[in-house]
């Protein structure tokens, strides 16, 4: 069973988050054989909390594991903000096309994923009218470059192609209210982490569109083992269910329209090539065609 480790703080968060890092080390999640750690900070509305969490983890790693090389992926920051750490600009990296069953044309994976490293994704969760809640799985999807595809298909392929070794979600107990206290949740399984966050926010995990979609493709753990104290209820993180249903209908209709347009374009292109194909494969038939035309 997948584990989700929780931490919370009513006042100063330094001690609580340091305790979380110790717990992750004791579980072996940070004690990997890889010397290279890459911290991915997701560009969500509450990014400032994720940045604070990433800085705390960076300082802890530098103090307790000085042999580790730490690099940063942070699309919302300038390189100078993370000095002396190296910032990786994913947008400028070469990409390689990988076949993806759910995405027409495949997925463009950054060159970084051909290298060896431990990926730690840090995301401040937020309401999302497409998914009801945007958390670790949605953060992973931002690393892929895809031409056409539904958001839930991109999330599935990102979970398969560019998964985090450890995912850390963070936020305030009441969305947008720092006075309500802070919390953190970490897991080696992003599906279990998103499921735990949905439950903590007051919703059944299977009711979320992306978790329901993932369950169609693979065996998932939607009831993880919880470790540590977590808030009784996360408030304000779920977008209204009726609004999400409307968005899903609109997304589905838009996707079908794009696919039909693409299919018609491809069919017209193939029909235009038909005369050349007939001349090459059936020269006699082509000559008769020219005589009768």
Secondary structure, 3 states (H helix, E strand, C coil): CCEEEEEEECCCCHHHHHHHHHHHHHCCCCCCCCCEEEEEECCCCCHHHHHHHHHHHHHHHHHHCCCCEEEEEECCCCHHHHCCCEECCHHHCCEEEECCCCCCCCEEEEHHHHCCCEEEEEEECEEECCCEEECHHHHHHCCCECCCCCHHHHHHHHHHHCCCCEEEEEEEEECCEEEEEEEEEEECCHHHHHHHHHHHCCCCHHHCHHHHHHHHHCCCCCCCEEECCCCCCCECCCCCHHHHHHHHHHHHHHHHHHHHHHHHHHHHHHHHHHHHHHHHHCHHHHHHHHHHC
